[in-house]
Amino acid sequence: MRQFLLFIVIIVVGLTFVSRLFYLQVYSSPSHDLYEDNAIRKVFDYPKRGFVYDRNGKLLVANQPSYDIMVIPREVKSLDTLEFCSLLKIDKERFKDIYRKAYNYSPRLPSVFVSHLSKEDYAVLQEKMRKFEGFYIQKRSLRDYQTTIGANVLGFIAEASPNQIEQNPYYKMGDLIGKQGVELSYEHELRGVKGIKFIQKDRFNRDIGPYKDGVYDTIPQQGKDITITIDADLQAYGELLMQNKRGGIVAIEPGTGEILTLVSAPTYNPNLLVGRQRSRNYTKLYNDTISRPLIDRGLLRMHEPGSPFKALIALTALQEGAITPETTVTCSGVYRYGRRGTMGCHCGGGRRDLNLGIAKSCNSYFANAFRKTIDLYDDSNHSMDIWSDHIKSFGLGDFLGYDLPIGKKGNIPDGDYYDKWYPDFKWGSTTIISNSIGQGEVLVTPIQLANVTAAIANRGFYYTPHIIKNIEGQTIDEKFTTPKHTTIDKRHFEPVVQGLYDVYNKGTAWFLQVPGIEICGKTGTAENFTKINGVRTQLTDHSIFIAFAPKDDPEIAIAVFVENGYYGARWAGRITSLMIEKYIKGEVTLKQMEKLVLEKSLEEEYLKPYSGKPFSINQ
């Protein structure tokens, strides 16, 4: 047996080597070897991103050719640095800094050296690239905005960060990725799939042609085209009306939850964030700490809702049986509660039922309705939880689940909230009476207010607001087509809707009527405080307005928020009426109102905290 031992060992070792070679050559992935093989250069072929269209088929975002100078650090030979820098329009220090970063990323993998060359620069460089070993030109596409509107909606693309590259192996250094708006939300659909070419090199590191005649090469797959719900004409009109003002406009189609317009003011031209000037322009916009054009005020601006919240106060009180539509309150201009508590009212005074309470925006009526709701049970904590659940069923106090990448949840307090707020005090309805008029601890965003308006227009349900209407070859998420129901019975909405209708007919917005359109709306004014030199100072109030139209077959629900705009009907109300007429009629007949809004600038108001000048609420 011993005489065969050596022979057996040789046979086993031989079979082991043969098996291993067979596995490596037949079963192991050739693509893995290709990516790791230093004798093969990998050249990515970047796909065109999908186009973006508005709801009416208008092209908003396309592509334009762009060229990047790529570098493989370890292949760089001695070169005329001054000539190269001159061609790239950079200085020598910048050259060294970029090269160092590329080398630290990887000496053997390609990375972007200079991005977004123009066609003119590309034409000049193409002739001379052979002189600069280790560098080559890679073609890709940049965004080409066919519009100057909707920067906050469309977003922009920029180089993927190191963290994004680490988290997603699809991206390499220098790759572009969506950073805001739909470019970020639908990055996976828009980006497409990169193609790749494998180039064989000889022992002198020179390209000698496609590896294995290109059998492993792949072609890029263009990104999917998407259609968004925005009406570009309405968006443009909203941005025009908000010139020289700050705030947000959000309009929703109640029957679908589709976002018709999402205006944030001030805004900027999306073309500023394209090409070699993108970084410089972004820095300038980012550092504008007074106007803050990069902040989407329609999604991020949290504020007290003011009087539009009274519609929800009424609905919760009706649902809990605290009031009926016939319940009346006599307003004397001051609502008194507790031992010494008072709340002013500017409704004009008199006997108010639910309809007149809404139409005239009577603080006394809704303070009374709120108190009755919270006082239904001996335990204020329990009553507050019931009230809070009703309010939250309209989508307040939480993220709505829309398909844009940013937002804030706002705040709707419950019993536990006030137990923590008043740990050593037995609080009750009079303690938190400010909630009754949309002040106090209630906070909302404009898109939440627009969604509440859509839910009221629908008499008790809403669809999750969304920006996507169609994705090429796909269906949209079913959560956007599934209705969400509030906790309020449908029968309670009619008297509230009638009250909102009478806001336009005999109430606080009587001068904002649009001929031929039945509009339901609600004015709102929110207090505005800021700190000046460490002192809490009141500035001109914010102007708020919500509305939907037509009354019985709603096509649009809208919320408008104008910072420092004084009372609700003054600027937010006028903008609302103009937007509704523009959308439903396709034209604007209220020319005097339009002229007034277009000519009004509130810039002086916004500068007051920085100028030290006194403010006036009569702007």
LOGUMAR-471018 format. One record per atom (N, C-alpha, C): x negated, y negated, z. Coordinates in steps of 0.1 Angstrom, whole numbers, plus 5000, padded with zeros to 4 digits. Example, Ala and Ser with C-alpha at 12.3 -4.5 7.8 and 13.67 -1.06 7.14 Angstrom:
# residues 2
486850575078 487750455078 486850335078 487250225071 486350115071 487150005079 
***
This chain:
# residues 619
499250125000 500050005000 499149875000 498049885008 497149765008 496549734995 496349834986 495749804973 496649724964 498049724967 498949644959 499349514966 498849484978 499149364985 498749234978 497549234973 497049114966 497849094953 498149204946 498949194934 500349134937 500949184948 502349134951 502248994955 501248944962 501148804966 501048714953 500148764944 499948684931 501348674924 502048784923 503348784916 504348694923 504448694936 505348604944 505048464942 503748434943 503248294941 503548244927 503348334917 503548294903 505048274901 505948364906 507348344905 507848214911 507248184923 507548054930 507247934921 506047934915 505747824907 506547814895 506847924888 507747924876 509147874880 509647924891 510947884895 511047734898 509947684904 509947544907 509947464895 509047504885 508947434873 510247434865 510847554865 512147564858 513247474864 513247464877 514147374884 513947234881 512647194881 512247054878 512547014864 512347104854 512447074840 513947094835 514647184842 516047214836 517147154845 517047174858 518147134867 517946994873 516746954875 516646824881 517046714871 517546604876 518046494868 516946424860 516946424847 515946354839 516046204841 517246154844 517346004847 516545964859 516546054869 515746024881 514246014877 513746104869 512346104865 512145974856 513045944848 512845824840 512745694848 513545684858 513445564866 512145554874 511545674878 510345674886 509145674877 509245714865 508045724856 507445594853 506245574857 505545444854 505145424840 505145534832 504745524818 505945484809 507145464815 508345424808 508845294814 509045194805 509545064809 511045064808 511745024818 513245014818 513644874815 514544864805 515044734801 516544744802 517144664811 518544664813 519244574802 520344624797 521144544788 522444504795 522544374798 523644324806 524844304798 526044354804 527244334797 527844194798 528744164789 529444034791 530544054801 530643954810 531643954820 533043944813 534043994820 535443984814 535843844814 536743814804 537343674803 538443654814 538743534817 539743494827 540743404819 542043444820 543143374814 544143324824 544843214821 545943174831 547143254827 548243234835 549443314833 550143294820 549843194813 550343164799 549443204788 548343274791 547443324781 546343224777 546243114784 545243014781 543843054787 542843054778 541543104782 540842994791 540443044803 539842954813 538342984814 537943104814 536543134815 536043234805 535043204797 534443284787 532943304790 532143344780 530743364782 529943284772 528643254776 527743194766 526443264768 525543264757 524343334758 523343264767 522543344775 521543284783 520243374783 519143324786 517943404785 517043384798 516643494803 515743494815 514343544812 513343474818 512043524817 511843624828 511443744825 511243854834 509743874836 509443924848 508043954851 507844084858 506844164854 506444284861 505044244866 504944214879 503644154884 502444234882 502444364883 501144434881 500644444867 501544404857 501144404843 500744264838 500744164847 500344034844 498844024842 498343984831 496943964828 496543814829 495343784828 494943644828 495643564817 496043444820 496843374810 496543224812 496943144803 496842994804 498042944812 497842934825 498942904834 499542764830 498642664827 499142534824 500142534811 499742614801 500542624789 501842684792 501742794800 502942874804 503942784812 503442714822 504242624830 504842514822 504142464812 504642354804 505842414796 505742534790 506742594782 508042614791 507842654804 508942684813 509442564820 508742454818 509142324825 509142334840 508042394845 507842404860 506442364862 506042334875 504642304878 503942434883 502642414885 501842534889 502142584902 502442504912 502842544925 504142624925 505042584917 506342664915 506042794909 505042804899 504642924893 504143024903 503242974912 502643064922 503743114932 504643024936 505643064945 506543174940 507043154927 507943254921 507143384919 505943384915 505143504913 504943574926 504643504937 504543574950 505743644954 506943574952 508143644956 508443764948 508143754935 508343874926 507443984930 506243954934 505244064938 505744124951 506144044960 506644094973 507844184971 508744154961 509844234959 509444364953 508544364943 508044494938 506944454927 505744514929 504744484919 504944554905 505744664906 505944744893 507344734887 508244674895 509644654889 509844514884 510644504873 510844364868 511744284876 511544154877 512444064884 512443934876 513443854879 513543724872 512543624876 511843574866 510843474869 511443334867 512043304856 512843184854 514143224847 515243174852 516543214847 517143104839 518143144831 519043054824 518342964814 517443014805 516942934795 517942894785 517842774779 518742734769 518342794756 519142794746 518842854733 517642784726 517442654729 516342574724 515042624730 515042634743 513842684750 513442824746 514542904745 514343044740 513643054727 514042964718 513442964704 512042934704 511642834713 510242804714 509342914720 509942974731 509143074739 509043204731 510043244724 510043364717 508843384708 508343274702 507243274693 505943304701 505843274714 504543274721 504543374732 505543454734 505643544746 504543654745 504043684733 503043784731 501743744738 501543614741 500343564747 500343584762 501543614768 501643624782 502043764786 501043854788 501343994792 501944004806 502844094807 503644114819 504944034820 505143944810 506343864809 507143904797 508443904798 509243934786 510543854788 511243844777 512543774777 513743874777 514643844786 515843934787 517043844785 517943894776 519143824772 520243864782 521043774786 522243804794 523243694791 524443694797 525443594794 525743514807 525943394805 526443304816 527943264814 528543214824 529943174823 530043044815 531043044807 531342924799 532742884802 532842784811 534242734816 534842654805 536042704801 536842634790 537742524796 537442494809 538342394816 537442324826 538042214831 537342144842 538142154855 539142234856 539942244867 539742384874 540342394887 540442514893 539142574898 538142494902 536842544906 537042634918 537942594928 538042674940 538742804937 539542814926 540242934922 539343024915 538642974905 537743054896 536543094903 535943014911 534643054918 533543034908 532343094911 531243094903 530343214905 529343234896 528443344898 527043284900 526243364908 524843324911 524143454914 522843434916 521943554918 522343624931 522343754931 522743844942 521643814953 522143814965 521143794977 520443924980 519343914987 518644034991 519644134999 520444075007 521444155015 522344235006 522844164996 523844224986 523144334978 521844304975 521044414967 520844534976 520644514989 520344624998 521644705000 522744635000 524044705003 524644774990 524244724979 524844784966 523744804956 523344934954 522244964945 522444924930 523744894927 523944844913 523144724910 523044634920 522344504917 520844514919 520144444911 518744434912 518344284913 517144254917 516644124919 516944044906 517643924907 517943844896 519243864890 519943974894 521244004889 522243894893 523243874885 524243774889 525543844895 526143774904 527243834911 528243724915 529543754915 530543654918 530443604933 530543474935 530243414948 531543364954 532443314947 533743254952 534843284943 536043264948 537243264939 537443404933 538043404921 538343534915 537043604910 536043524908 534743584904 534243674915 534543644927 534143734939 535143844941 536443804941 537543894944 537544014934 537343974922 537444074911 536044104904 535044094912 533644114907 533544254901 534044354907 533844494902 534544504888 535644444886 536344454873 535644364863 535244244867 534744154857 533244184853 532444244861 531044254858 530744354847 531544454845 531244554835 530244654840 529544724831 528544824835 527344794826 526144784833 524944764826 524444874817 523944844806 523244944797 521744954801 521045054796 519645054798 518945124787 517745074784 516845124774 515545164780 515045284776 513845344782 512745324771 511745254773 510645224764 509345294768 508845384759 507645454761 506445364760 505445374769 504245304769 503045394767 502045344760 500845424758 499845404770 498645474769 497745464780 497145324782 497345234772 496845094773 498045004778 499145074782 500344994787 501044914777 500944964764 501544894753 502844964750 503944894746 505144954742 504945034728 505345154728 505245234715 506545274709 507645244716 508945274710 509845334720 511145364716 512145424726 511645564730 511845584743 511545714749 512545824743 511945934737 512646044731 513745984721 513345884713 514245834703 515545774709 515445734721 516545664727 517745754732 517445884733 518445984737 519045954750 518245894759 518745864773 519245724775 519145644764 519645504765 521145494766 521645394772 523045374773 523445234769 524645214764 525045084760 525845014771 525844884772 526644824782 528144824779 528844824790 530344824789 530844694794 531444614785 531944484788 532944484800 532844384808 533844374819 535244364814 536144394823 537644384820 538044234820 538944204810 539544074810 540644074821 540843964828 541943954837 542743824834 544043844838 544943724837 545343694852 545143564855 545543524869 546843444868 547443434880 548843384881 548943234880 547743164880 547743014880 548342964867 549142854868 549542784856 548542664855 547742674844 546642584843 547142434841 548242414834 548842284833 549242224846 549942304854 550442264867 549242234876 548242324876 547042304884 546342174880 546242144867 545542024863 546341904868 547741914867 548541794872 548441774887 548341884894 548241874909 546841814912 545741854905 544441794908 544441644905 545241604894 545341464890 546041384901 547141434906 547841364916 547041354929 546141444932 545341444944 544041364943 543841304931 542641224930 542541114941 541341094946 541140994957 541941024970 542341154971 542941194983 542341324988 542641365000 542141495005 543341585009 543241705007 544341795011 544441915002 545641975002 545842094994 547242104989 547442164978 548742194972 548742344969 549742414974 549942554971 551342584967 551542634955 552842664949 552942814946 554042874950 554243024948 555543044941 555543144932 556843194926 557443284936 558643244942 559243324953 559543464949 560043484937 560443614933 559343714930 558043674930 556943764928 555843744938 555743634944 554543604953 553343554945 553543534932 552443484924 552043344927 550843314929 550343174932 550343094919 551142994918 551242914906 550142804905 549842754917 548742654917 548142654931 546842634932 546142634944 545142514943 545542394947 544742274945 544042244958 542842214957 542042164969 541442034965 541641934973 541041804969 540241744981 539041684978 538541664964 537941794959 537841804945 537341924938 536141884930 535741974921 534541944913 534742024900 533941984890 533942054877 533242184878 533842304875 533142434876 531942444868 531842364857 530642364848 529342324855 529542254867 528342204874 527542324880 528242434882 527542554888 527142654877 526742614866 526342704855 524942654850 524042754848 522742714842 521642674852 520542624847 519442594855 519642484865 520642404863 520942294873 521942344884 522342474883 523342524893 522942504907 521642544910 521142534924 521142394929 520642304921 520542164925 521942104927 522842134918 524242084919 524942144931 524742274934 525342334945 524842264958 523542244959 523042184971 523642044973 523841974962 524441834963 525841844968 526641934963 528041954967 528042004982 527142094985 527142144999 526742045009 525841955006 525441855015 526341735016 527441725008 528441625009 529341645020 528841615032 529541645045 530741555047 530941455039 532141365041 533241415033 533041435020 534141485011 534341635012 533241715013 533241855014 534041925003 533641904991 534341954979 534342104978 533342174985 533242324984 534242394993 534942315002 535842375011 537242385004 537842505004 539142514998 540142485009 540742365008 541642315018 542942385018 543342445006 544542525006 544542655013 543342705015 543142835022 542542825036 541742715038 540942705050 541342595060 542242505055 542542385063 543642425073 543242445086 544242475096 544742345103 546042335105 546642215110 547942245117 548442155124 549842165130 550842155118 551842235118 552742225106 553742105107 553842045119 554841935120 556241985118 557141895113 558541915112 558942035103 558242075092 558642185085 558842315093 558142315105 558242425114 559642435120 560342325120 561742315126 562642415119 562442445106 563242545100 563142685106 561942715111 561742845118 562242845132 562142725138 562842715152 564242735151 564942685140 566342705138 566642855136 565942915127 566143055124 566043145136 564943125144 564843215156 565943185166 566343065167 567443035177 568743095172 568943095159 570243155154 570143305156 569043365153 568843515154 569143555168 568543485178 568743525192 570043475198 570843405191 572143365196 572043245205 570843175205 570743065214 571542945209 571742935196 572642825190 573442885179 574442815174 575142845162 575042725153 575442735140 575342615132 576142495137 577142525146 578042415151 577542355164 576442415169 575842365182 575442215180 575842125189 575541985187 574641935199 573941835196 573141755206 573341605203 573441535213 573541385211 572141325214 571641265203 570241205204 570341065207 569541025217 569540875221 568240815216 567440885209 566140835205 565040885214 565440945226 564441005235 565041135240 564241245240 564741365246 564041385259 564841405270 564241415283 564341565287 563241605293 563141745298 562341745311 562641845319 561841855332 562141745341 561241715350 561441605359 561141465352 560041455345 559741325339 559341335324 559541455319 559041475305 560041405295 559441345285 560141285274 559541315260 560341315250 559941335236 560641235228 559941145221 560541045212 561141115200 562141045194 562741085182 563140965173 562940985160 563140875150 564240905140 565140995145 566241035135 567340925134 567340825142 568340725141 569440735152 569340855159 570340875170 571740905166 572440965175 573841005172 574041155175 575241205172 575541345174 575041425162 574241535166 573641615156 574041765157 574541815146 574641965145 573442015138 573442145134 572242205128 571942135114 572942115107 572742055093 572141915095 572641825103 572141695104 570841695112 570641795121 569341805128 568241835118 568441915108 567441945098 567341825088 568441775083 568441665074 567741545079 568041515091 567441385097 566241415105 565841545106 564641585114 564641535128 565741575135 565941535149 565141615159 564141545165 563341615175 564141665187 565141585191 565941625202 566741755199 567241775187 567941895184 567142015185 565842015180 565042125179 564342155192 564142055200 563642075214 564642145222 565942115220 566942185227 567142325223 567042345209 567142485204 566042575209 564842515209 563642595214 563842625229 564242535237 564342555251 565442665253 566542665246 567542765248 567042905244 566142905234 565643035230 564743095240 563843015245 562843055255 563543085269 564643015272 565343025285 566343135285 566443215274 567443325273 567243425284 565943455287 565543555297 564843485309 564943545320 564343485332 562843485331 562343585323 560843595321 560443525309 559843405311 559443325299 558443395290 557543485297 556643555289 557243645279 558343715283 559143805275 559843735263 560443615267 561143535257 560143485246 558943445251 557943395242 557443495233 557343625237 556943735229 557943755217 559243755221 560243775211 560243655201 560143535206 560043425197 558843435187 557643465193 556443485186 556543585175 557143705178 557343805168 558143765156 559243685159 560043635148 559243545139 558443455145 557643355137 556543435129 555943535135 554843605128 555443685117 556743725117 557243805106 557343725093 557043595094 556943505081 555543505076 554643575082 553243575078 552343485085 552843415095 552043325103 551243395114 550143325118 549343385129 548443505125 548343525112 547543635107 547143605092 546143685088 545743665073 546943735065 547243665054 548443705047 548143835038 546843865036 546543975028 546443945013 546343815010 546143784995 544843824990 544643814977 543443864971 542343754968 542243654976 541143564975 540243584987 538943564986 538043614996 537943535009 538643425010 538443345022 539843305028 539843265040 541143225046 541043215061 542043165068 542043155082 543443205087 543543265098 544743325103 545743225110 545243105113 546143015121 546343065135 547443015141 547643055155 549143045158 549743155163 551143155168 551043205182 551243125192 551043175206 552143265210 551743355220 552743445226 552643435241 553343515248 553343505263 552043525269 551243615265 549843635270 548943515268 549143455256 548443335253 548543225264 549843205268 550043105278 549743145292 549843275294 549343325307 547843295309 547143305299 545643285299 545443135300 546343055293 546142915292 546542845306 547542905312 547942845325 547842965336 546642995340 546443115349 547043085363 547042955367 547542925381 548742845380 549542855370 550742775368 551842855362 553042845368 554242915362 554742825351 554442865339 554842785327 556242825323 556942735315 558242765310 558442695297 559642685292 560042625280 559642475279 559742405290 559442265290 557942235289 557142335294 555642325294 555142325279 555842405271 555342425257 556342365247 557042265251 558042205243 557542155229 556242115229 555742065216 555842155205 555842285208 556042385197 557342365189 558342305195 559642295189 559542205177 558542115176 558442025165 557242045157 556642165158 555542205150 554242135155 554142105167 552942055173 552342155183 551742115194 551342205204 550242295199 550442425202 549342525199 549542595185 550542555178 550842625165 549942565154 549242655147 548342615136 548642705124 548642635112 548942705100 548042655089 547942725078 547242685066 548242645055 547942565045 548842535035 549442655027 548642765025 549142875018 550142955027 549942945040 550943005049 552242935049 552142795048 553342715048 554142745035 553342755024 554042785011 554742925011 554043015018 554643155019 555943145028 555943075039 557143055047 558242995038 557942905030 558942835021 559442935012 558643025006 559043124997 560043225004 559643265016 560543355024 561943295027 561943165030 563243095032 564043095019 563343055008 563943054995 564543184991 563943294995 564443434992 565443485002 565743395012 566643435023 566243555031 564843555034 564443655044 563343755040 562843745028 561743835025 560743755016 559543815015 558543755006 557543865001 556843824990 555843914985 554443854989 553543944992 552243894996 551643804984 551343684988 550843594977 549543654971 549443634958 548343694951 547943604938 546743624934 546243544923 546143624910 546143754911 546043844900 547343874893 547443864880 548643894873 548444024865 547244034859 547044154851 545544184850 545144314850 543844354848 543844444836 542944424826 542944494814 542844644817 543844724813 543744864814 544044914828 544544834837 544844874851 546144814855 546644864866 547744804873 547344734886 548044634890 547544564902 548044634914 547444604925 547744674938 549144664941 549744774945 551244784948 551644694960 550644664968 551044574980 551544444975 551144404963 551644274958 553044284952 553544404950 554844414944 555844474954 555444494967 556244544977 556744434986 558044414987 558544294995 558344325010 558144215018 558044215032 559144145038 559844205047 561044135053 560844075066 561443965069 561343895082 562243965091 562243925104 563043975114 564343905115 564643805106 565843725107 566843775097 568143795102 569143845094 569443745083 569843795071 570043715059 571143605061 572143635069 573243545071 572843415078 571743415085 571243295092 570543195083 570143245071 569443155062 570243045055 571543085052 572342985045 572542855051 572842845064 573042715070 571642635071 570542705072 569242645072 568942595058 569142675048 568942635034 569742505031 571042505035 571942395033 571342265039 570842285051 570142165058 568942115051 568142205045 567042165037 567442105024 568542145019 569042085007 569541935010 570141925022 570641785026 569441695030 568241745032 567141655034 566941565022 567241625010 567041544998 568341464995 569441505000 570741434997 571141325007 570841355020 571341245029 570341235041 569141295039 568141295050 566841225047 565741265052 564541195052 563841185038 564341265029 563741265015 564741225005 565641145008 566741104999 566241024987 565040954988 564540874977 563540954968 563541094971 562641174963 563341274954 564641244952 565441334944 564941334929 565041454923 564641474909 565941504901 566241414891 567541434884 567641574877 568741634880 569041764873 568441884881 567741864892 567141984899 567641974914 568242084919 568642094933 567442144941 566942054949 565742084957 566042094972 565442194978 565542204993 564142174998 564042085008 562742055013 562742005027 561541985033 561441935046 560141845048 560441725053 559241635056 558541675068 557241635069 556541665081 555441565083 555141535096 554041445100 553341515111 552041525109 551141595119 550141495125 550041485138 549141395145 547741425141 546841325140 545541335135 544541275145 543741355152 542841305161 541341345157 540441265160 539041295158 538241235169 536941275170 536041215180 535141105173 535240985178 534340875173 533440835185 532140855183 531240825194 531640895207 532041015205 532441095217 533741075223 534540975217 535840945223 536940995214 537941065219 539041125211 539841005206 539940995193 540640875187 541640925177 542840855178 543940895168 543740815156 543740885144 543740825131 545140835125 545240785113 546440795106 546940935104 548240965107 548741095107 548641165093 548741295093 548741375080 550141385075 550241385062 551541385055 551741535050 552841595053 553141735050 554541745044 554641825034 556041845028 556041995023 557242055025 557542185019 558842175011 558942255000 560142254992 560242374984 561442404979 561642504969 562842464960 562842514948 563842474938 563842574927 565042584920 566342534924 566842604936 567842544942 568342584955 568842734955 569542774945 570142904945 569443004936 568542964929 567743054920 566343004920 565643014931 564342944932 563242994923 562542904916 561442934907 560142894913 560142804923 558942754928 559142724943 558142764951 558142724965 556742654967 556742544974 555542464974 555242404988 554042384991 553642315003 552542214999 552642095004 551641995001 551141935014 549841915015 549241865027 548241755023 548541625027 547641515024 547141455037 545841475038 545141425050 545241265051 545541225063 545741075066 546741015057 547741085053 548741035043 549940975050 549940955063 551040895071 552240985071 553440945070 554641035072 554841125059 555541235062 555641335052 556141295038 557241215038 557841185025 556941085017 556041015024 555340905017 554440955006 553541045008 552641094998 552841244995 552941325005 553141475002 554541494996 555541425000 556841434995 556941394980 556241284977 556241234963 555541334954 554441384959 553641484951 554441604949 555241644959 556041764958 557141754947 557841644947 558841624937 558341614923 557141554921 556541544908 556041684903 555541764912 555041894909 556241984905 557341974912 558542054909 559042024896 559241894893 559741844880 558841894869 557541874871 556541924861 556642064857 556842154868 556942294865 558242334859 559342284864 560642334860 561042274846 560742144845 561142074832 560042074822 558742094826 557642084817 557241944814 557841844820 557541704818 557941624831 557441504832 557741424843 558541294839 559741274844 560541154841 560441054852 559941094864 559840994875 558540914873 558440834863 557240764860 556840664870 557740594876 557340494887 556740564899 557340684903 556840754914 555440814910 555240864898 553940914893 552940804893 553240684888 552340574888 551840534902 552840534911 552440494925 551440594931 551740724929 550840834934 549440824928 549440814914 548140814907 547240694911 547940574914 547140454917 546740444932 547240534940 546940524954 545740604958 544840534964 543540594970 543640584985 543240694991 543140705006 541640705010 540740675001 539340685005 538940595016 539540475017 539240385028 539640445041 540740525041 541140595054 540140695058 539540765048 538640875052 537240815057 536940695053 535740635057 535740565071 536940545076 537140475089 536340535100 536340665102 535540715113 534040685112 533640655100 532240625098 531940485097 532940395095 532740255094 532940175107 533640235116 533940155128 535040065127 535740055115 536839965114 538040025120 539039935125 540239985130 541140045120 542040135124 542840205114 544240145115 545040165104 546440125104 547240245099 548440275105 549240385100 550140335089 550040215085 550940165074 550240175060 549640285057 548940295045 549740365034 
***
